[in-house]
């Protein structure tokens, strides 16, 4: 696997917007992999991937709150 490139920014708001998108993508990817694992009968793996998706969802929500409070 090759990790996604991290966009380089000097603007703090743009950095947070990039983080928000990365968290959204990671959440969606983990959820998709969890569904695939479940289809294969890999319940433990599916549960672990769903936990990871939940973590990314919390990160997304925290970043969104920061952006919403931005002046």
Secondary structure, DSSP 4 states (H G I P E B T S, - for coil): --PPPPPP-S-HHHHHHHHHHHHHHHHHHHHHHHHHHHHTT-HHHHHHHHHHHHHHHHHHHHHHHHHHT--
